[in-house]
Amino acid sequence: MRIALHNIHKYYRDVHANDGIHLEIAEGSIHGILGENGAGKSTLMKILAGYVRKSEGTIALNDLPVEYGGPSKATSLGIGMLYQDPLDFPSLTVLENFMVERCRGFFAEEALHRRQLLELAKALGFQLNPNGRVRELTVGERQQLELLRLLALGVEVLILDEPTTGISSIQRRILFAALKKLSQQKKTILLVSHKLKDVETLCDRVTVLRSGRVAGEMDHPFDTNRLLNWMFGSMPAQPPSSQVEPGSPVLIMEGVSGSGGRAGVQACSLSVRKGEVVALAGLAGSGQETFLRLAAGLKQPREGTIRIGDQVMTGKDHHAFKARGVSFIPTARLEEGLIPGLTITEHFALRQQRGIKILWKAAQRMAKERIKRFRILGRPSSKPESLSGGNQQRLLLALIPEDPLILLLENPTRGLDMESIRWVWDHLMSYVTRGTGIIFSSMELEEIIQVADRVVVFFDGAMVKDVRVCDTDLHALGQAMAGRV
Amino acid sequence: MIIGVVGLSTLILLLAKAPPMAAFQHLVMGSVGSWLKISQVLTGWIPLTLCACGLVFSFRVGLWNIGVEGQVVAGAITATAILRLGVDGAMPGTILVIAFLGGMLGGGLWATLTGFLKVKGGVNEIFGGLGLNFVAQGITLWLIFGPWKRPGVASMSGTELFPPSLWLPSLQALRLSPAGLALTCTVLVGAAWLMSRTRLGLALKGIGNNPRAAYLHGLKPNRYIIIAMGLAGGCAGLAGTFQVVGVYHRLIPAISSNYGYLALLVVMLANYRIWATPAIAFFFVCLNVGSIQLPMMLQLDSSLSGIIQGSLVLGALLLYGWRRRRQGE
């Protein structure tokens, strides 16, 4: 199917997310949409998928203008979108998920659907057990299921939003092969990403968005420097790596086990020294999330001991850890880190520990000073839900106490553009030079190799590898993440 | 806002086949038409506003304190118990003060029961509060027909009347209590101050908006849930005490006059802002008091005021909901 978007505008209150976008996509092509966070790519794709209503503009499919009010109308016109978090029912089985939108008659006709599911999966090289529960699947497998479901609904245009986030390199290879095959079958594929590598290996043509407008378009083969220029205006520098010699241990975990996530963690031991940057690698749900929460006192270990300096902390709550200098920054910034509805000033006022009255003037002063120092695009009266992801992360960093002993970060650069990533690491490294020990989890191996001193790989709840970064490489880490040590 | 209120009320009156202008006139004259009427309205305004002040605390921390009704009753029972002990004593003024303190404590403790059920037992505060409402109501009936029954014959009309020395002093002609008004205004200002100027108020707001993040910022949500419930119950207990010492001068089965439930509507219509509550509470009591005239004058049922109140709140909630959705887009 041929798609033409003409002069698309989208306003969110005071934000002009799409500012007159023209886009044409040829039938059977794999078309990449590149752009940093907030460039308007997700909005544009959600408009095409019927999930968001456009403010202005026209959409034409095979030269016929169409209007639609919702995602199901878009699906019936042949447009389907694979969201970053697959829209499925975790407690149902794979087959039930596959059937849920397709059963129109009174009888479920399970056998028929099972056959179709297996045929489609086989054609694309996916291996899915129809009777497995979706909540036990990896993100990559859920994505495969969602893809099959959309294809079975007769979708001709597939939109994929950051499909390679959180999946293994093997799953990525399978996905890309499947997409190539689909494009040969004249399906039109739109790939939204901020990873150049994905776009370069897969796409025939790419459109770069910047501040809600089309910054440029290019056919394969791509000129990377020009793409980066379109995305950011100027080439972002690489994040810095730590240059500090680590000192005495600040956090020691011995034989710690705990439950949480899919795998929990089993018998993990780790010692982090002053000024050391330790990365936790692994596929999502392999135990690194639980490990960070155990180290922060947010979860209690089933067995093992946790020490901060020479103080045994096992069994104490997060506030006791916090008092000893441990700061934790969650990856769900708006859900767990910040408080929607409270202004930036109020966030700083919450940190005042003494007295009955709030010293509003002091809080206001602090908010102003931190907004300036952390270069947050916002005012003291701004609320976090109105900030972009990068600015939310800056605010979270601005809220932690000066010079923490240990900083625990859950996917600190998730969803940030390269400028923000660089700023975040610049800032974190300034802590490291003053002796803070950092443990962070990340889905991006390149980032880990770039900034960490040491990397610990989790697989199925266990630490399968603990090496200095200079003694390993991408390939070895990738294998460890897939369980081959 | 005001146009919406008048418009919706007119619509309801038209649906009830009532001449709107005449009905409004009777409502206004019947509620603020004379000093006596105004003082009658204010006597209802006092407990309603007290309950609403308390509810602002529990709403702020994110709780649906349906149990406010039982907290009013618990405050009334405690106050009655104290007055019974002080019937023969000297210094009735002191006893009245103790009754208010006791009523506040009784309502507050009753509310913290709901709070503990929630934080320790995982019982949703709506179910816990509703259950305790029935318990409080049951205890009232048991007391009226059992231990505290009138000499001779127990009756639905309540316990024996207290001697006038234990009545809250009121202006003779108007039967309006200046002390009650002063207390309500103090609670109102105090609650607003707590909410906007203190760490407590900010902590409640933070926890109400995102308990998980508030915990990471060093607050203990469970502790503040108990505190907010205690404050809410304390205000409701004051309302219950006022019903005993300032209105009925005894314990009756319907001692709360449903002001707890009505206060939930007041606070929702106020969109949880404390400074809007006294005006809305005043308006609601005007409707209640004014509608007493409707059956006599226009052959309308006085329950029309309840329909108007309920519709207004639903209308307002709908409006807030639409506004939120538009902002969310």
HADDOCK unambig.tbl for C-alpha pairs under 7 A between the chains (distance, minus, plus):
assign (segid A and resid 12 and name CA) (segid B and resid 329 and name CA) 6.38 0.50 0.50
assign (segid A and resid 319 and name CA) (segid B and resid 218 and name CA) 6.08 0.50 0.50
assign (segid A and resid 336 and name CA) (segid B and resid 212 and name CA) 5.45 0.50 0.50
assign (segid A and resid 336 and name CA) (segid B and resid 213 and name CA) 4.50 0.50 0.50
assign (segid A and resid 337 and name CA) (segid B and resid 213 and name CA) 4.86 0.50 0.50
assign (segid A and resid 338 and name CA) (segid B and resid 213 and name CA) 5.66 0.50 0.50
assign (segid A and resid 339 and name CA) (segid B and resid 206 and name CA) 6.33 0.50 0.50
assign (segid A and resid 339 and name CA) (segid B and resid 209 and name CA) 6.13 0.50 0.50
assign (segid A and resid 339 and name CA) (segid B and resid 210 and name CA) 5.38 0.50 0.50
assign (segid A and resid 339 and name CA) (segid B and resid 213 and name CA) 6.16 0.50 0.50
assign (segid A and resid 340 and name CA) (segid B and resid 209 and name CA) 6.33 0.50 0.50
assign (segid A and resid 341 and name CA) (segid B and resid 209 and name CA) 6.59 0.50 0.50
assign (segid A and resid 342 and name CA) (segid B and resid 206 and name CA) 6.88 0.50 0.50
assign (segid A and resid 350 and name CA) (segid B and resid 202 and name CA) 6.97 0.50 0.50
assign (segid A and resid 350 and name CA) (segid B and resid 203 and name CA) 6.92 0.50 0.50
assign (segid A and resid 356 and name CA) (segid B and resid 198 and name CA) 5.48 0.50 0.50
assign (segid A and resid 356 and name CA) (segid B and resid 199 and name CA) 5.84 0.50 0.50
assign (segid A and resid 357 and name CA) (segid B and resid 197 and name CA) 5.74 0.50 0.50
assign (segid A and resid 357 and name CA) (segid B and resid 198 and name CA) 4.15 0.50 0.50
assign (segid A and resid 357 and name CA) (segid B and resid 199 and name CA) 5.85 0.50 0.50
assign (segid A and resid 358 and name CA) (segid B and resid 197 and name CA) 5.76 0.50 0.50
assign (segid A and resid 358 and name CA) (segid B and resid 198 and name CA) 5.05 0.50 0.50
assign (segid A and resid 358 and name CA) (segid B and resid 199 and name CA) 5.43 0.50 0.50
